[in-house]
Amino acid sequence: MFRDSRAAFWFILPALVFLCLFKIWPIAVSLSESFMQTSISGRKFFVGLENYAYLLRDDPVFWSSVRVTLLYSLIINPLAVAVSLGLALMLNRRKWYVGFFRTLCFLPSAISLSVVAVIWGVMLDPHFGLANSVLRMLGLQPQPFLTSSGQALWCLMAMSLWRSTGYWMMFFLAGLQGIPQEVYEAAEIDGAGGLTRTFRITLPLLARTMSFVLVSNTAFNFLTFAPVFILAKGGPMRSTNMLMYESYKSAFVNVDLGRATAISSLLLAVILIISVIELRLTRASFEY
């Protein structure tokens, strides 16, 4: 587009500066901090891989957080993708009422995650919450919800699913509307039914959109912090103690920056590895 490549460089320079300043530099500082330890007097000294060795060999709280984070991500990631894709398929129509339902589905994602957490906390209050009021009206037993170690994580999953599906649905809608209509017309002429067109045309041609949504959703869920902090504080009995909250607690409650940054660095590495695997599995081998 530009005959002089330097012109393109100057156009992207502001974005590169902000990327380095607010992304690359903090990651580098966090990584270097993970090789340090802070004494009671506040003096830092180099300990090498000691923080990582302690986490991986001798820290049961860390491994408990790993299990909770993996359980949360393994359930909510495919569920959010499946529900948002289903909504997109249902709302990919040219009807007068479709715009209303698209807006209705997208509205939760326009609300701040912290505000959503507060609203759900009030709604799931075991004594005066709306959820238990409805259950009592139906003649059912009230539930402890966020005060139960067996239900708290599932409540966080439900809240995350409610808030995020409309957001990811919009990406799938954009992908669906980018598929040429001629492809469907040719398939219909050849006698392909609705399900056949969905599985043989729509889903394969959504591979790039699926890849983006899957990777972005994975990173978002692994980095979940606000709902855990606002609703459960990692409890009860560490049932919602995810890695991001454990890192925060280690840094700002226990004042152990070495352990906190080591957890953050390991979490970043896990997200990177899983993202690469997901990109490989959902890679598209065609153009249209």
Secondary structure, 3 states (H helix, E strand, C coil): CCCCHHHHHHHHHHHHHHHHHHHHHHHHHHHHHCCEEECCCCCEEECCCHHHHHHHHHCHHHHHHHHHHHHHHHHHHHHHHHHHHHHHHHHCCCCCCHHHHHHHHHHHHHCCHHHHHHHHHHHCCCCCCHHHHHHHHCCCCCCCHHHCCCCHHHHHHHHHHHHHHHHHHHHHHHHHHCCCHHHHHHHHHCCCCHHHHHHHHHHHHCHHHHHHHHHHHHHHHHCCCHHHHHHHCCCCCCCCCCHHHHHHHHHHCCCCHHHHHHHHHHHHHHHHHHHHHHHHHCCCCCCC
